[in-house]
Structures are given as C-alpha cells and as structure tokens.
Amino acid sequence: SGNPSKEQQEQKFKEWSNIHEKFESQSPDQLNEDEIKKFTERKEEEKAKDAQKGGKTKEQPKSERAFQENLDKDWANQHEIQGRNIYQELRSLRRIEESILPYLNDLTELWQNIITGSSIEITHTRDSAHSSGFDLNIDSVIDNMGAIYAGQSSPRIYDKVITKESTVEKPEIIRVRLVVDKSGSMDDETKQNVLAKTLVLILRSLQQFNEMLNLTRGSTGSKLKVETQVLGFSNTLSIIKKLESESGNEDPTIEILNTLKMSGAERGNTYDHVALNHILETQDEVSKQRIQQGKILDVLFEITDGGSSDAGATQEAVKKMVEVGVHASAFQIGKVGRDEERAFNYAWNSDQNEKRGMVIGVDMQKLLPVLSEALKKYLGGVKV
C-alpha cells in the first residue's frame, strides 16, 4: 500500500492525541523509575564514601594536577587546530569526565564482565522416557504398565536432568548511534551541559571498551569491535561524528572534542526524521542481514527537548528501524508543552510493540543514569 500520505499521517496524529492520556496510564516506562533512583543514590553514596577515605576530601594532589596539566599541554601542542584553543577544550573535557566518573566506572565493570564472562551457556532440562534414573515418571509408568507386568527389562519410565551446552550468540560489531537535537530550543546552558556529559559518557566509555577488547584479543580470540556515530538535527541533518569504519584512525580524544564543538544548538525546528532516515538509507542489504543474524548489534539513542516537527515521518522511520532490527530509543529532556509531549509519544510510543520513548522532564540529570542502564540492557548479554 506504500507509505501513508501527509494527510493520513496528520489524521493518525489527531487520533493518537485523543487517546494519549489513556496510553500514558497503561504504558509504564521500560526503565523502572525506582531502579534509576536507587542507582543514582548508590552512586552518590559511593562518591561521598570515596571522598572520606584518607581525609575529609579526595582532591587530586597539586603535584598530580600539575603533572596532568603538563601532559595535556604537550598533547594539545601536538594536536593543534587552527582557530581553536585545544588545550582549553581538553581541560573542559577533563572536568566533564571527572563529573561523570561514577557512571564511567559503572560501565567499566560491565565491559570487564563481558570480556571475562563465558560465551558458553549451560542449561538444565528434564527429559523423560529413560530406562534408568532416580525420578519415576508416573505418566510413563502408566503408559508402560503392560510391559512392566510382562516383565520387560528396562522399561522407559524414568526422568533425567539433561545438561546442555550451547554457544551464546555474540555480535562481531556493536554500533551505538547518538542522534541529538540541535534546534533553537536546545540553546540552554543546562541542556547543553547535560548533552555534553551524555556525549562524553557514551563516547569515552565505548572507546574504553574497544581498547579493552584490543588488549585481550590474544586470550579471547574475539573479533568484536565497537563503533559510535553522532548525528544532529534541526531543519536539516548534521553529520557530527562518523562511524569508525567510515572515518579511519582519528585520535579518539580529538573525535570527542570535535563532537562537543559541533553539537551546539542552532536555529531551526525538530525534524528528527531526517537523521533517522539517513541511518536507514546508509544501511545496505548486507548490514541489514547481519543485524538480523545477530552479527551486528545496532543501538540508537535520540536526545531531544521537543516533540517531532513531523511526528508522522518520525513514527514511520522508527517503525522501519525496528523492522530492520535496530534497538531505537528516545529521551525527551526539559520542560515541554503538552503538544510537544504528545508529538514525542506519538512518534516513539504509538503503534509499537513496546514503549521506546521516555520523558525525562525537568530533572535532566536523570538522563545519565537512564542511559547507563539502557546500555546495560542492550549490551549486557554480549559475550566475547
């Protein structure tokens, strides 16, 4: 029947708006609010305990800070970019990393568990119709009553627990894509601060995962590698960071500094479907097949402070992504109007088999633990 027309999409959105409140009450968020709260409180407690060890504070000694600053100056001098103060950008990055250290450490544990875990899954199942064993199967006894009375040797009337080993499906490539809102309403200090922390958390942590994989390939024999991509949207698409397979061997820290510089707000609306469609259009049939086969794990997180300027087009793009096998989620931050929240929920949560859009709201600092838990959800089952 083809794609729905603009008028059909608008009619669907009106129908969705009428049942929005009912959907809200019947569709709890996938990421449990209590679990997020507990996670945040636990990290704050750990931070406070760390600060008390060995004295009242755990500030970096001046000598260590001076040493790190000298290293950063040397690094910045080697990576000069005309028109930019790379040293100051690097110092700003260091402050962001320090502020999100509990979340970086938490994800480090996840990467360690993935690398040291076994790729062999052991299952135990009860199997019937055995000629020996310790557990009688009453149904088998009844079925074999004639053979038992006839004195037949070894009737199959016992159950046994069978242990089976199977290799856990493991991807060869993990792709984590961040799609970020660059519309005019994102020109807000708090939103930009939260966005910067989010970008650093995802990019730096997954860079670390890749480094850990490279260091252990000799013992694990793993082919797994991790790629990240960052796209922006307003009225048009912005390609902020390419996948590693497309960009070559760019310095990881320079990539993060470039990403932070290019992710600022600009004038425009919230046409997020242009970024989603770009991802769909750049996936060839081979990639789609490998996603379906589990050889590629493709995860997408969108961060926005609005609805969708074309909610129907976004909804269609989300549906196509899910059909391909991409794990797509979106997070709405900041104070938004009712219409924007409805548009967001229509695009991400209507006509889906599960809720894919989560409203973070004005408490934007919740975005970090939410994304940390989302990464655990999608990557926690990976084996190397």
C-alpha positions as CSV (number, residue, x, y, z in Angstrom):
1,S,0.0,0.0,0.0
2,G,3.1,2.3,0.2
3,N,3.9,5.0,2.7
4,P,1.0,7.0,4.2
5,S,0.3,10.4,2.8
6,K,0.9,13.6,4.8
7,E,-2.9,13.9,5.3
8,Q,-3.1,10.3,6.6
9,Q,-0.2,10.9,9.0
10,E,-1.8,14.1,10.3
11,Q,-5.1,12.2,10.9
12,K,-3.3,9.4,12.7
13,F,-1.7,12.0,14.9
14,K,-5.0,13.6,15.8
15,E,-6.4,10.1,16.7
16,W,-3.3,9.5,18.8
17,S,-3.7,12.8,20.7
18,N,-7.3,11.8,21.7
19,I,-6.1,8.6,23.4
20,H,-2.7,10.0,24.7
21,E,-3.8,10.1,28.3
22,K,-5.1,6.5,28.2
23,F,-1.8,5.4,26.7
24,E,0.2,7.2,29.4
25,S,-1.7,5.4,32.2
26,Q,-1.4,2.0,30.6
27,S,2.2,2.2,29.4
28,P,4.8,2.5,32.1
29,D,8.4,3.4,31.2
30,Q,10.6,0.4,30.3
31,L,13.3,1.7,32.6
32,N,12.0,1.4,36.1
33,E,11.9,4.8,37.9
34,D,12.7,3.2,41.3
35,E,15.7,1.4,39.8
36,I,17.0,4.6,38.3
37,K,16.6,6.4,41.7
38,K,18.4,3.6,43.6
39,F,21.2,3.6,41.0
40,T,21.7,7.4,41.4
41,E,21.5,7.3,45.2
42,R,24.1,4.4,45.2
43,K,26.5,6.4,43.1
44,E,26.2,9.5,45.2
45,E,26.8,7.4,48.4
46,E,29.9,5.8,46.7
47,K,31.2,9.3,45.8
48,A,30.7,10.5,49.3
49,K,32.5,7.5,50.8
50,D,35.4,7.9,48.4
51,A,35.7,11.5,49.4
52,Q,36.0,10.5,53.1
53,K,38.8,7.9,52.6
54,G,42.1,9.2,53.9
55,G,40.8,12.5,55.0
56,K,38.0,15.0,54.6
57,T,38.4,15.3,50.8
58,K,39.8,13.3,47.9
59,E,41.0,16.1,45.8
60,Q,43.8,15.3,43.4
61,P,47.1,16.4,44.9
62,K,48.5,19.6,43.4
63,S,51.6,17.8,42.1
64,E,49.4,15.3,40.3
65,R,47.2,18.0,38.9
66,A,50.2,19.9,37.7
67,F,51.6,16.8,36.1
68,Q,48.3,16.1,34.3
69,E,48.1,19.7,33.1
70,N,51.6,19.5,31.6
71,L,50.7,16.2,29.8
72,D,47.6,17.9,28.5
73,K,49.6,20.9,27.3
74,D,52.0,18.7,25.4
75,W,49.1,16.7,23.9
76,A,47.4,19.9,22.8
77,N,50.5,21.2,21.2
78,Q,50.8,18.0,19.2
79,H,47.1,18.3,18.1
80,E,46.8,22.0,17.2
81,I,43.8,23.0,15.1
82,Q,43.8,26.5,13.6
83,G,41.3,28.9,15.2
84,R,40.8,26.7,18.3
85,N,42.3,26.5,21.8
86,I,42.7,22.7,22.0
87,Y,44.2,22.9,25.5
88,Q,41.2,24.8,26.9
89,E,38.8,22.3,25.2
90,L,40.8,19.4,26.7
91,R,40.7,20.9,30.2
92,S,36.9,21.3,29.8
93,L,36.7,17.7,28.7
94,R,38.6,16.6,31.8
95,R,36.1,18.5,34.0
96,I,33.2,16.7,32.4
97,E,34.9,13.3,32.8
98,E,35.5,14.0,36.5
99,S,31.8,14.9,37.0
100,I,30.6,11.7,35.4
101,L,33.2,9.4,36.9
102,P,30.7,7.2,38.9
103,Y,28.9,6.3,35.6
104,L,32.1,5.7,33.7
105,N,33.3,3.4,36.5
106,D,30.0,1.6,36.5
107,L,30.2,0.9,32.7
108,T,33.8,-0.2,33.1
109,E,32.5,-3.0,35.3
110,L,30.1,-4.0,32.6
111,W,32.9,-4.2,30.0
112,Q,35.1,-6.3,32.3
113,N,32.2,-8.7,32.9
114,I,31.6,-9.0,29.2
115,I,35.2,-9.8,28.4
116,T,35.8,-12.2,31.3
117,G,32.4,-13.9,31.0
118,S,31.9,-17.2,29.3
119,S,30.4,-17.5,25.8
120,I,29.1,-21.0,26.7
121,E,25.6,-21.1,28.1
122,I,24.7,-24.2,30.2
123,T,21.0,-25.2,30.5
124,H,19.4,-28.0,32.5
125,T,16.2,-29.6,31.2
126,R,14.1,-32.5,32.5
127,D,13.9,-35.3,29.9
128,S,11.5,-38.3,30.1
129,A,11.4,-41.9,28.8
130,H,14.8,-43.2,30.2
131,S,15.4,-46.8,31.2
132,S,17.3,-45.8,34.3
133,G,17.3,-42.9,36.8
134,F,16.1,-41.8,40.2
135,D,12.9,-40.0,39.3
136,L,9.9,-42.1,38.2
137,N,7.6,-40.5,35.7
138,I,4.1,-41.5,36.7
139,D,2.7,-40.9,33.2
140,S,5.4,-43.2,31.7
141,V,4.7,-45.8,34.3
142,I,1.0,-45.9,33.3
143,D,1.9,-45.9,29.6
144,N,4.3,-48.8,30.1
145,M,2.1,-50.8,32.6
146,G,1.7,-53.7,30.1
147,A,5.4,-54.0,29.5
148,I,6.1,-53.9,33.3
149,Y,3.6,-56.7,34.1
150,A,5.0,-58.7,31.2
151,G,8.5,-58.5,32.8
152,Q,10.0,-56.5,30.0
153,S,13.5,-55.4,31.0
154,S,14.4,-51.7,31.3
155,P,11.1,-50.1,30.6
156,R,11.5,-46.3,29.9
157,I,9.8,-44.9,32.9
158,Y,12.4,-42.6,34.4
159,D,13.1,-38.9,34.1
160,K,16.6,-37.4,33.9
161,V,18.1,-33.9,34.1
162,I,20.0,-33.3,30.9
163,T,22.8,-30.7,30.8
164,K,23.3,-29.0,27.5
165,E,25.9,-26.5,26.4
166,S,25.3,-24.0,23.7
167,T,27.3,-21.1,22.3
168,V,25.8,-17.7,23.2
169,E,25.1,-15.6,20.1
170,K,27.8,-12.9,20.0
171,P,28.0,-10.0,17.6
172,E,31.1,-9.1,15.7
173,I,30.2,-5.4,15.6
174,I,28.4,-3.1,18.1
175,R,27.2,0.2,16.8
176,V,25.9,2.8,19.2
177,R,24.4,5.8,17.5
178,L,23.5,9.1,19.2
179,V,21.0,11.4,17.5
180,V,21.0,14.8,19.2
181,D,18.6,17.8,18.9
182,K,20.3,21.0,17.6
183,S,17.1,23.0,17.3
184,G,16.8,26.5,18.7
185,S,15.2,25.4,22.0
186,M,18.3,23.5,22.9
187,D,20.2,26.8,23.3
188,D,20.0,26.5,27.1
189,E,23.0,26.2,29.4
190,T,21.6,23.3,31.5
191,K,20.5,21.3,28.4
192,Q,23.9,21.8,26.8
193,N,25.7,20.8,30.0
194,V,23.6,17.6,30.2
195,L,24.1,16.9,26.5
196,A,27.9,17.3,26.8
197,K,28.0,14.9,29.7
198,T,25.9,12.4,27.8
199,L,28.1,12.5,24.7
200,V,31.3,12.1,26.8
201,L,29.8,9.2,28.8
202,I,28.8,7.2,25.8
203,L,31.8,8.0,23.5
204,R,34.5,7.8,26.2
205,S,33.1,4.6,27.8
206,L,32.8,2.8,24.5
207,Q,36.3,3.9,23.5
208,Q,37.5,2.3,26.7
209,F,35.5,-0.9,25.8
210,N,37.2,-1.0,22.4
211,E,40.6,-0.6,24.0
212,M,39.9,-3.4,26.5
213,L,38.8,-5.7,23.6
214,N,42.0,-4.9,21.7
215,L,44.2,-5.6,24.7
216,T,42.6,-9.0,25.3
217,R,42.2,-10.3,21.8
218,G,45.2,-12.6,22.2
219,S,43.5,-14.5,25.0
220,T,39.8,-14.2,24.0
221,G,40.2,-14.6,20.2
222,S,37.3,-12.1,19.9
223,K,36.5,-10.3,16.7
224,L,34.2,-7.9,18.4
225,K,34.7,-4.2,17.8
226,V,32.6,-1.1,18.8
227,E,31.7,1.8,16.6
228,T,29.9,5.0,17.5
229,Q,28.2,7.6,15.4
230,V,26.7,11.1,16.3
231,L,24.1,12.8,14.1
232,G,22.4,16.1,14.8
233,F,19.1,17.5,13.5
234,S,17.2,20.7,13.4
235,N,15.7,21.7,10.0
236,T,18.5,19.6,8.3
237,L,20.9,16.8,9.1
238,S,24.3,17.3,10.7
239,I,26.8,14.5,10.5
240,I,28.8,15.2,13.7
241,K,30.8,12.0,14.1
242,K,31.1,9.2,11.5
243,L,31.4,5.5,12.4
244,E,35.0,4.4,12.8
245,S,34.7,2.2,9.7
246,E,34.0,5.4,7.7
247,S,36.3,7.9,9.3
248,G,39.6,6.0,9.6
249,N,42.0,6.3,12.5
250,E,41.1,9.7,14.0
251,D,42.5,10.3,17.5
252,P,39.7,9.3,20.0
253,T,40.1,12.4,22.1
254,I,40.0,14.7,19.1
255,E,36.8,13.0,18.0
256,I,35.2,13.8,21.3
257,L,36.4,17.4,21.2
258,N,35.1,17.8,17.7
259,T,31.8,16.2,18.7
260,L,31.3,18.6,21.6
261,K,32.1,21.6,19.4
262,M,29.6,20.5,16.7
263,S,26.7,19.5,18.9
264,G,25.7,23.0,20.0
265,A,22.2,24.4,19.3
266,E,21.4,26.3,16.1
267,R,18.3,27.9,14.7
268,G,15.7,25.5,13.4
269,N,12.9,23.0,14.3
270,T,12.8,19.4,15.4
271,Y,12.9,17.4,12.1
272,D,14.5,14.3,13.7
273,H,13.2,12.0,11.0
274,V,16.0,13.4,8.7
275,A,18.6,11.8,10.9
276,L,16.7,8.5,11.3
277,N,16.2,8.2,7.6
278,H,19.9,8.9,6.9
279,I,20.7,5.9,9.1
280,L,18.2,3.7,7.2
281,E,19.4,4.9,3.8
282,T,23.1,4.2,4.6
283,Q,22.5,0.6,5.7
284,D,22.9,-1.7,2.8
285,E,21.3,-5.1,2.5
286,V,24.4,-6.9,3.8
287,S,24.3,-4.9,7.0
288,K,20.6,-5.5,7.4
289,Q,21.1,-9.2,7.1
290,R,24.0,-9.2,9.6
291,I,21.8,-7.3,12.1
292,Q,19.0,-9.9,11.6
293,Q,21.7,-12.7,12.1
294,G,22.9,-11.1,15.3
295,K,26.4,-10.4,13.9
296,I,25.8,-6.6,14.2
297,L,24.2,-5.1,17.4
298,D,22.8,-1.7,16.4
299,V,21.6,0.6,19.2
300,L,20.3,4.1,18.7
301,F,19.6,6.8,21.4
302,E,17.9,10.1,20.5
303,I,18.1,13.1,22.8
304,T,15.6,15.9,22.3
305,D,13.8,18.6,24.2
306,G,10.8,18.7,22.0
307,G,8.3,16.7,20.0
308,S,8.8,16.0,16.4
309,S,8.1,18.7,13.8
310,D,6.8,15.9,11.6
311,A,5.7,13.2,14.0
312,G,4.2,11.0,11.3
313,A,7.5,10.9,9.4
314,T,9.4,10.1,12.6
315,Q,7.0,7.4,13.5
316,E,7.5,5.8,10.1
317,A,11.2,5.9,10.4
318,V,11.1,4.4,13.9
319,K,9.0,1.5,12.7
320,K,11.4,0.8,9.8
321,M,14.3,0.8,12.2
322,V,12.6,-1.7,14.5
323,E,11.8,-3.9,11.4
324,V,15.5,-3.9,10.4
325,G,16.5,-4.9,14.0
326,V,17.8,-1.6,15.3
327,H,17.3,-1.1,19.1
328,A,15.9,2.5,19.0
329,S,15.1,4.6,22.0
330,A,14.5,8.3,22.6
331,F,14.7,10.6,25.6
332,Q,12.8,13.9,26.0
333,I,14.5,16.4,28.4
334,G,13.5,19.7,29.9
335,K,10.1,21.4,30.4
336,V,7.9,20.8,27.3
337,G,4.4,21.7,26.4
338,R,1.6,19.2,26.3
339,D,1.6,19.2,22.5
340,E,5.3,18.5,22.3
341,E,5.0,15.6,24.7
342,R,2.1,14.2,22.7
343,A,4.0,14.5,19.4
344,F,7.0,12.8,21.1
345,N,4.9,9.9,22.4
346,Y,3.1,9.6,19.1
347,A,6.4,9.3,17.2
348,W,8.1,6.9,19.6
349,N,5.4,5.1,21.5
350,S,2.3,4.7,19.3
351,D,1.9,1.7,17.0
352,Q,4.9,0.0,18.6
353,N,5.3,-3.4,20.4
354,E,7.0,-1.6,23.4
355,K,7.5,1.9,24.7
356,R,10.6,3.4,23.0
357,G,10.3,7.0,24.1
358,M,10.9,8.1,27.7
359,V,10.1,11.6,29.1
360,I,12.9,12.6,31.4
361,G,11.4,16.0,32.1
362,V,12.9,18.9,34.1
363,D,15.2,16.8,36.2
364,M,17.6,16.4,33.3
365,Q,20.4,14.9,35.4
366,K,18.4,11.7,35.4
367,L,19.5,11.2,31.8
368,L,22.9,9.9,32.7
369,P,21.7,7.0,34.9
370,V,18.9,6.3,32.4
371,L,21.4,6.0,29.5
372,S,23.8,4.0,31.6
373,E,21.0,1.5,32.4
374,A,20.0,1.4,28.8
375,L,23.5,0.5,27.7
376,K,23.5,-2.3,30.2
377,K,20.1,-3.5,28.9
378,Y,21.2,-3.7,25.3
379,L,24.9,-4.7,25.7
380,G,24.7,-6.8,28.9
381,G,24.1,-10.0,27.1
382,V,27.1,-9.6,24.8
383,K,29.8,-12.3,25.0
384,V,33.3,-12.3,23.5
